[in-house]
Amino acid sequence: MNMPLHLFIALLCLLTMMPLSAQQPLFRGEEGEVVIARLGGLLPDTVTLVGSLQGMAIHRRQAYLLRDKGQCVVIDLKRKRFVTTFQLPDNHSHCNNAAFGKGKKPLLYVSECFGEKRCLVTDVFSPERRLVQTIRYRTPHFAQDWCLDAERGYLYAYSGVRGGPMQLNKFSLPPAGSDSVELHDTELLERCPVSCVKVAQGSKIHRSCAFLPDGDEAGNYFLHVIDLEKQTELCRLDLNRIGCEPEGVDIKGRWLYVSFHTPDPADNMIYRFRIRPSFFRRNGH
């Protein structure tokens, strides 16, 4: 029996309003694929890895892999080759998260995480590589990261209690001209609770969704995707089969890249997961 046209249209409208996760998975297969199987295998003998792997940001085809205490290792993801390594200027922090802003030579926003918990805005493309801005938002929490929405010009202070819950505090992105900025509650645009994350790692905001790795040495490794407009969890990617702590995260094209911390720094890995085209169609605003 054929469905009446008005019922078909009503059903189609209902499907388009449903959460993406209720229609189909956000990713094409949860197994992902290995991009870098072993970081140490790409490095020349003259390079020594210092500190544990933390934040990651991608510019063009190069991954900037940050390490605890400020070492940055740059890898060509397409050719799978070592490019360079350098110490971030005026930065010996945990570097728990990193994200590039907009432009041909974008600024790098690095999360200090502990201590003063600042966002350290760094020019990594100039010959002298310099710290150009510090951003601070005072919080009673033990640690705090920073999530950059470069597309829409927002900066989120990302903090909470170890073991959860977390929260994302939304601010307008401060202009790059100010050397030192302190954000206050009076400037807070919105607060988004993130109850699903237990241990905050890196972050990526893309098309009004936050991609948030979760877990530590104890396990329970996941990647949560949060719809920031609806303040709901859109998807949860199980990373436990990889068996390592997820750290940095970024999106290049239609791929989500995730870096993994390992007990031996030389064994650090990068995986990528294919994002379904429906995500970009639904979040094209």
DOFI-384500 format. One record per residue (C-alpha): z, y, x; residue number from 1; residue in three letters. Coordinates in nm, 2 decimals. Last residue first. Layout:
BEGIN
pz->Z	py->Y	px->X	num->NUM	residu->Ala
...
This chain:
BEGIN
pz->0.92	py->2.72	px->2.53	num->285	residu->His
pz->0.76	py->2.40	px->2.67	num->284	residu->Gly
pz->1.05	py->2.18	px->2.60	num->283	residu->Asn
pz->0.90	py->1.94	px->2.35	num->282	residu->Arg
pz->0.57	py->1.91	px->2.53	num->281	residu->Arg
pz->0.74	py->1.87	px->2.87	num->280	residu->Phe
pz->0.97	py->1.59	px->2.75	num->279	residu->Phe
pz->0.68	py->1.42	px->2.57	num->278	residu->Ser
pz->0.50	py->1.38	px->2.91	num->277	residu->Pro
pz->0.75	py->1.11	px->3.01	num->276	residu->Arg
pz->0.95	py->1.18	px->3.33	num->275	residu->Ile
pz->0.87	py->0.94	px->3.62	num->274	residu->Arg
pz->1.17	py->0.86	px->3.83	num->273	residu->Phe
pz->1.20	py->0.93	px->4.21	num->272	residu->Arg
pz->1.42	py->0.78	px->4.47	num->271	residu->Tyr
pz->1.55	py->0.93	px->4.80	num->270	residu->Ile
pz->1.76	py->0.73	px->5.05	num->269	residu->Met
pz->2.03	py->0.78	px->5.31	num->268	residu->Asn
pz->2.05	py->0.48	px->5.55	num->267	residu->Asp
pz->2.09	py->0.69	px->5.86	num->266	residu->Ala
pz->2.41	py->0.84	px->5.72	num->265	residu->Pro
pz->2.58	py->0.50	px->5.71	num->264	residu->Asp
pz->2.81	py->0.48	px->5.41	num->263	residu->Pro
pz->2.52	py->0.59	px->5.19	num->262	residu->Thr
pz->2.46	py->0.91	px->4.99	num->261	residu->His
pz->2.16	py->0.90	px->4.75	num->260	residu->Phe
pz->1.89	py->1.16	px->4.69	num->259	residu->Ser
pz->1.74	py->1.19	px->4.34	num->258	residu->Val
pz->1.38	py->1.31	px->4.26	num->257	residu->Tyr
pz->1.26	py->1.36	px->3.90	num->256	residu->Leu
pz->0.89	py->1.34	px->3.88	num->255	residu->Trp
pz->0.65	py->1.52	px->3.64	num->254	residu->Arg
pz->0.56	py->1.79	px->3.89	num->253	residu->Gly
pz->0.85	py->1.81	px->4.13	num->252	residu->Lys
pz->1.20	py->1.80	px->3.98	num->251	residu->Ile
pz->1.52	py->1.82	px->4.18	num->250	residu->Asp
pz->1.84	py->1.62	px->4.24	num->249	residu->Val
pz->2.10	py->1.59	px->4.51	num->248	residu->Gly
pz->2.39	py->1.34	px->4.52	num->247	residu->Glu
pz->2.38	py->1.00	px->4.37	num->246	residu->Pro
pz->2.63	py->0.76	px->4.52	num->245	residu->Glu
pz->2.49	py->0.42	px->4.61	num->244	residu->Cys
pz->2.45	py->0.08	px->4.43	num->243	residu->Gly
pz->2.09	py->0.12	px->4.33	num->242	residu->Ile
pz->2.16	py->-0.10	px->4.02	num->241	residu->Arg
pz->2.43	py->0.15	px->3.92	num->240	residu->Asn
pz->2.18	py->0.43	px->3.85	num->239	residu->Leu
pz->2.19	py->0.41	px->3.47	num->238	residu->Asp
pz->2.00	py->0.71	px->3.32	num->237	residu->Leu
pz->2.17	py->0.88	px->3.03	num->236	residu->Arg
pz->1.96	py->1.09	px->2.79	num->235	residu->Cys
pz->1.98	py->1.39	px->2.56	num->234	residu->Leu
pz->2.35	py->1.46	px->2.59	num->233	residu->Glu
pz->2.43	py->1.74	px->2.35	num->232	residu->Thr
pz->2.49	py->2.12	px->2.39	num->231	residu->Gln
pz->2.20	py->2.19	px->2.14	num->230	residu->Lys
pz->2.06	py->2.47	px->2.36	num->229	residu->Glu
pz->2.18	py->2.31	px->2.69	num->228	residu->Leu
pz->2.02	py->1.97	px->2.62	num->227	residu->Asp
pz->2.21	py->1.77	px->2.88	num->226	residu->Ile
pz->2.04	py->1.49	px->3.09	num->225	residu->Val
pz->2.30	py->1.27	px->3.25	num->224	residu->His
pz->2.22	py->1.07	px->3.57	num->223	residu->Leu
pz->2.46	py->0.78	px->3.62	num->222	residu->Phe
pz->2.66	py->0.60	px->3.89	num->221	residu->Tyr
pz->2.98	py->0.44	px->3.78	num->220	residu->Asn
pz->3.08	py->0.36	px->4.14	num->219	residu->Gly
pz->3.41	py->0.41	px->4.32	num->218	residu->Ala
pz->3.24	py->0.60	px->4.60	num->217	residu->Glu
pz->3.14	py->0.87	px->4.36	num->216	residu->Asp
pz->2.97	py->0.92	px->4.03	num->215	residu->Gly
pz->2.75	py->1.16	px->3.82	num->214	residu->Asp
pz->2.41	py->1.31	px->3.87	num->213	residu->Pro
pz->2.34	py->1.60	px->3.63	num->212	residu->Leu
pz->2.00	py->1.70	px->3.50	num->211	residu->Phe
pz->2.05	py->2.01	px->3.28	num->210	residu->Ala
pz->1.80	py->2.08	px->3.01	num->209	residu->Cys
pz->1.67	py->2.42	px->2.89	num->208	residu->Ser
pz->1.32	py->2.37	px->3.04	num->207	residu->Arg
pz->1.45	py->2.26	px->3.38	num->206	residu->His
pz->1.81	py->2.29	px->3.52	num->205	residu->Ile
pz->1.88	py->2.07	px->3.82	num->204	residu->Lys
pz->2.22	py->1.96	px->3.94	num->203	residu->Ser
pz->2.41	py->1.80	px->4.24	num->202	residu->Gly
pz->2.73	py->1.61	px->4.21	num->201	residu->Gln
pz->3.00	py->1.64	px->3.95	num->200	residu->Ala
pz->3.24	py->1.35	px->3.91	num->199	residu->Val
pz->3.32	py->1.24	px->3.55	num->198	residu->Lys
pz->3.03	py->1.38	px->3.36	num->197	residu->Val
pz->3.01	py->1.29	px->2.98	num->196	residu->Cys
pz->3.23	py->1.57	px->2.86	num->195	residu->Ser
pz->2.99	py->1.85	px->2.95	num->194	residu->Val
pz->3.11	py->2.15	px->2.75	num->193	residu->Pro
pz->2.87	py->2.44	px->2.74	num->192	residu->Cys
pz->3.01	py->2.79	px->2.77	num->191	residu->Arg
pz->2.79	py->3.09	px->2.69	num->190	residu->Glu
pz->2.70	py->3.44	px->2.80	num->189	residu->Leu
pz->3.00	py->3.51	px->3.03	num->188	residu->Leu
pz->2.99	py->3.87	px->3.15	num->187	residu->Glu
pz->3.34	py->3.95	px->3.02	num->186	residu->Thr
pz->3.46	py->3.63	px->3.19	num->185	residu->Asp
pz->3.39	py->3.79	px->3.53	num->184	residu->His
pz->3.13	py->3.74	px->3.80	num->183	residu->Leu
pz->3.19	py->3.86	px->4.15	num->182	residu->Glu
pz->2.88	py->3.97	px->4.35	num->181	residu->Val
pz->2.85	py->4.03	px->4.73	num->180	residu->Ser
pz->2.53	py->4.15	px->4.91	num->179	residu->Asp
pz->2.36	py->4.29	px->4.60	num->178	residu->Ser
pz->1.98	py->4.31	px->4.63	num->177	residu->Gly
pz->1.92	py->3.95	px->4.49	num->176	residu->Ala
pz->1.98	py->4.06	px->4.13	num->175	residu->Pro
pz->2.26	py->3.85	px->3.97	num->174	residu->Pro
pz->2.14	py->3.56	px->3.75	num->173	residu->Leu
pz->2.27	py->3.62	px->3.40	num->172	residu->Ser
pz->2.57	py->3.40	px->3.34	num->171	residu->Phe
pz->2.63	py->3.06	px->3.18	num->170	residu->Lys
pz->2.95	py->2.86	px->3.23	num->169	residu->Asn
pz->2.88	py->2.49	px->3.24	num->168	residu->Leu
pz->3.18	py->2.27	px->3.17	num->167	residu->Gln
pz->3.33	py->1.94	px->3.30	num->166	residu->Met
pz->3.55	py->1.69	px->3.14	num->165	residu->Pro
pz->3.61	py->1.49	px->3.34	num->164	residu->Gly
pz->3.73	py->1.25	px->3.61	num->163	residu->Gly
pz->3.78	py->1.53	px->3.85	num->162	residu->Arg
pz->3.87	py->1.83	px->3.63	num->161	residu->Val
pz->3.61	py->2.09	px->3.56	num->160	residu->Gly
pz->3.34	py->2.30	px->3.72	num->159	residu->Ser
pz->2.98	py->2.42	px->3.70	num->158	residu->Tyr
pz->2.92	py->2.80	px->3.72	num->157	residu->Ala
pz->2.58	py->2.84	px->3.57	num->156	residu->Tyr
pz->2.32	py->3.09	px->3.69	num->155	residu->Leu
pz->2.05	py->3.23	px->3.46	num->154	residu->Tyr
pz->1.70	py->3.38	px->3.52	num->153	residu->Gly
pz->1.49	py->3.18	px->3.28	num->152	residu->Arg
pz->1.28	py->2.97	px->3.52	num->151	residu->Glu
pz->1.53	py->2.99	px->3.80	num->150	residu->Ala
pz->1.80	py->2.82	px->3.60	num->149	residu->Asp
pz->2.04	py->2.77	px->3.89	num->148	residu->Leu
pz->2.34	py->2.54	px->3.87	num->147	residu->Cys
pz->2.64	py->2.64	px->4.08	num->146	residu->Trp
pz->2.93	py->2.41	px->4.18	num->145	residu->Asp
pz->3.30	py->2.44	px->4.15	num->144	residu->Gln
pz->3.60	py->2.25	px->4.30	num->143	residu->Ala
pz->3.97	py->2.23	px->4.24	num->142	residu->Phe
pz->3.96	py->2.41	px->3.91	num->141	residu->His
pz->4.16	py->2.73	px->3.86	num->140	residu->Pro
pz->3.83	py->2.93	px->3.84	num->139	residu->Thr
pz->3.72	py->3.26	px->4.00	num->138	residu->Arg
pz->3.35	py->3.32	px->3.99	num->137	residu->Tyr
pz->3.19	py->3.42	px->4.32	num->136	residu->Arg
pz->2.83	py->3.50	px->4.43	num->135	residu->Ile
pz->2.74	py->3.56	px->4.80	num->134	residu->Thr
pz->2.42	py->3.72	px->4.91	num->133	residu->Gln
pz->2.17	py->3.74	px->5.19	num->132	residu->Val
pz->2.27	py->3.46	px->5.43	num->131	residu->Leu
pz->2.01	py->3.46	px->5.70	num->130	residu->Arg
pz->1.74	py->3.24	px->5.84	num->129	residu->Arg
pz->1.64	py->3.43	px->6.16	num->128	residu->Glu
pz->1.26	py->3.35	px->6.13	num->127	residu->Pro
pz->1.26	py->3.41	px->5.76	num->126	residu->Ser
pz->1.20	py->3.10	px->5.54	num->125	residu->Phe
pz->1.56	py->2.98	px->5.49	num->124	residu->Val
pz->1.68	py->3.30	px->5.31	num->123	residu->Asp
pz->2.02	py->3.20	px->5.18	num->122	residu->Thr
pz->2.23	py->3.26	px->4.86	num->121	residu->Val
pz->2.57	py->3.11	px->4.91	num->120	residu->Leu
pz->2.73	py->3.04	px->4.57	num->119	residu->Cys
pz->3.10	py->3.06	px->4.62	num->118	residu->Arg
pz->3.37	py->2.80	px->4.57	num->117	residu->Lys
pz->3.62	py->3.00	px->4.79	num->116	residu->Glu
pz->3.75	py->2.68	px->4.92	num->115	residu->Gly
pz->3.55	py->2.39	px->4.78	num->114	residu->Phe
pz->3.20	py->2.37	px->4.62	num->113	residu->Cys
pz->3.01	py->2.59	px->4.86	num->112	residu->Glu
pz->2.71	py->2.55	px->4.63	num->111	residu->Ser
pz->2.38	py->2.66	px->4.79	num->110	residu->Val
pz->2.12	py->2.88	px->4.63	num->109	residu->Tyr
pz->1.80	py->2.88	px->4.84	num->108	residu->Leu
pz->1.59	py->3.20	px->4.82	num->107	residu->Leu
pz->1.22	py->3.15	px->4.74	num->106	residu->Pro
pz->0.93	py->3.20	px->4.98	num->105	residu->Lys
pz->0.63	py->3.18	px->4.74	num->104	residu->Lys
pz->0.85	py->3.30	px->4.45	num->103	residu->Gly
pz->1.13	py->3.17	px->4.23	num->102	residu->Lys
pz->1.47	py->3.03	px->4.32	num->101	residu->Gly
pz->1.54	py->2.72	px->4.51	num->100	residu->Phe
pz->1.83	py->2.49	px->4.43	num->99	residu->Ala
pz->2.12	py->2.33	px->4.63	num->98	residu->Ala
pz->2.43	py->2.14	px->4.54	num->97	residu->Asn
pz->2.74	py->2.00	px->4.72	num->96	residu->Asn
pz->2.69	py->2.21	px->5.03	num->95	residu->Cys
pz->3.04	py->2.10	px->5.16	num->94	residu->His
pz->3.08	py->2.43	px->5.35	num->93	residu->Ser
pz->3.00	py->2.52	px->5.71	num->92	residu->His
pz->2.77	py->2.81	px->5.61	num->91	residu->Asn
pz->2.73	py->3.14	px->5.80	num->90	residu->Asp
pz->2.36	py->3.05	px->5.86	num->89	residu->Pro
pz->2.25	py->2.70	px->5.75	num->88	residu->Leu
pz->2.22	py->2.48	px->6.06	num->87	residu->Gln
pz->1.87	py->2.36	px->6.13	num->86	residu->Phe
pz->1.65	py->2.05	px->6.11	num->85	residu->Thr
pz->1.27	py->2.02	px->6.12	num->84	residu->Thr
pz->0.96	py->1.84	px->5.97	num->83	residu->Val
pz->1.04	py->1.47	px->5.96	num->82	residu->Phe
pz->0.76	py->1.27	px->5.80	num->81	residu->Arg
pz->0.71	py->1.08	px->5.47	num->80	residu->Lys
pz->0.36	py->1.22	px->5.44	num->79	residu->Arg
pz->0.40	py->1.33	px->5.08	num->78	residu->Lys
pz->0.78	py->1.39	px->5.09	num->77	residu->Leu
pz->0.77	py->1.61	px->5.41	num->76	residu->Asp
pz->1.13	py->1.61	px->5.52	num->75	residu->Ile
pz->1.36	py->1.90	px->5.61	num->74	residu->Val
pz->1.71	py->1.83	px->5.73	num->73	residu->Val
pz->1.97	py->2.10	px->5.67	num->72	residu->Cys
pz->2.31	py->2.09	px->5.84	num->71	residu->Gln
pz->2.58	py->2.29	px->5.66	num->70	residu->Gly
pz->2.92	py->2.14	px->5.70	num->69	residu->Lys
pz->2.85	py->1.85	px->5.45	num->68	residu->Asp
pz->2.47	py->1.78	px->5.46	num->67	residu->Arg
pz->2.18	py->1.95	px->5.29	num->66	residu->Leu
pz->1.84	py->1.78	px->5.24	num->65	residu->Leu
pz->1.56	py->2.03	px->5.20	num->64	residu->Tyr
pz->1.27	py->1.82	px->5.06	num->63	residu->Ala
pz->0.92	py->1.94	px->5.14	num->62	residu->Gln
pz->0.61	py->1.90	px->4.91	num->61	residu->Arg
pz->0.62	py->2.25	px->4.75	num->60	residu->Arg
pz->0.98	py->2.34	px->4.78	num->59	residu->His
pz->1.24	py->2.07	px->4.69	num->58	residu->Ile
pz->1.61	py->2.11	px->4.69	num->57	residu->Ala
pz->1.88	py->1.86	px->4.78	num->56	residu->Met
pz->2.26	py->1.88	px->4.79	num->55	residu->Gly
pz->2.49	py->1.63	px->4.97	num->54	residu->Gln
pz->2.43	py->1.39	px->5.25	num->53	residu->Leu
pz->2.74	py->1.33	px->5.46	num->52	residu->Ser
pz->2.82	py->1.51	px->5.79	num->51	residu->Gly
pz->2.61	py->1.55	px->6.10	num->50	residu->Val
pz->2.28	py->1.36	px->6.14	num->49	residu->Leu
pz->2.17	py->1.36	px->6.50	num->48	residu->Thr
pz->1.81	py->1.46	px->6.60	num->47	residu->Val
pz->1.68	py->1.41	px->6.95	num->46	residu->Thr
pz->1.59	py->1.05	px->6.88	num->45	residu->Asp
pz->1.33	py->1.16	px->6.63	num->44	residu->Pro
pz->1.41	py->1.12	px->6.26	num->43	residu->Leu
pz->1.20	py->0.93	px->6.01	num->42	residu->Leu
pz->1.38	py->0.59	px->6.03	num->41	residu->Gly
pz->1.72	py->0.77	px->5.99	num->40	residu->Gly
pz->1.62	py->0.87	px->5.63	num->39	residu->Leu
pz->1.58	py->0.51	px->5.52	num->38	residu->Arg
pz->1.39	py->0.41	px->5.21	num->37	residu->Ala
pz->1.23	py->0.75	px->5.14	num->36	residu->Ile
pz->1.03	py->0.76	px->4.82	num->35	residu->Val
pz->1.16	py->0.45	px->4.65	num->34	residu->Val
pz->1.06	py->0.40	px->4.29	num->33	residu->Glu
pz->1.24	py->0.43	px->3.96	num->32	residu->Gly
pz->1.41	py->0.13	px->3.80	num->31	residu->Glu
pz->1.48	py->0.32	px->3.47	num->30	residu->Glu
pz->1.12	py->0.28	px->3.34	num->29	residu->Gly
pz->0.91	py->0.57	px->3.22	num->28	residu->Arg
pz->1.19	py->0.82	px->3.18	num->27	residu->Phe
pz->1.30	py->1.01	px->2.87	num->26	residu->Leu
pz->1.33	py->0.69	px->2.67	num->25	residu->Pro
pz->1.17	py->0.68	px->2.32	num->24	residu->Gln
pz->1.24	py->0.82	px->1.97	num->23	residu->Gln
pz->1.62	py->0.84	px->1.96	num->22	residu->Ala
pz->1.63	py->0.97	px->2.32	num->21	residu->Ser
pz->1.40	py->1.25	px->2.23	num->20	residu->Leu
pz->1.64	py->1.38	px->1.96	num->19	residu->Pro
pz->1.48	py->1.37	px->1.62	num->18	residu->Met
pz->1.31	py->1.69	px->1.49	num->17	residu->Met
pz->0.95	py->1.56	px->1.56	num->16	residu->Thr
pz->1.03	py->1.24	px->1.38	num->15	residu->Leu
pz->1.14	py->1.42	px->1.07	num->14	residu->Leu
pz->0.82	py->1.63	px->1.06	num->13	residu->Cys
pz->0.61	py->1.31	px->1.08	num->12	residu->Leu
pz->0.81	py->1.15	px->0.80	num->11	residu->Leu
pz->0.76	py->1.46	px->0.58	num->10	residu->Ala
pz->0.38	py->1.46	px->0.66	num->9	residu->Ile
pz->0.36	py->1.09	px->0.57	num->8	residu->Phe
pz->0.55	py->1.14	px->0.24	num->7	residu->Leu
pz->0.31	py->1.43	px->0.14	num->6	residu->His
pz->0.01	py->1.21	px->0.22	num->5	residu->Leu
pz->0.11	py->0.92	px->0.00	num->4	residu->Pro
pz->0.17	py->0.60	px->0.20	num->3	residu->Met
pz->-0.10	py->0.34	px->0.15	num->2	residu->Asn
pz->0.00	py->0.00	px->0.00	num->1	residu->Met
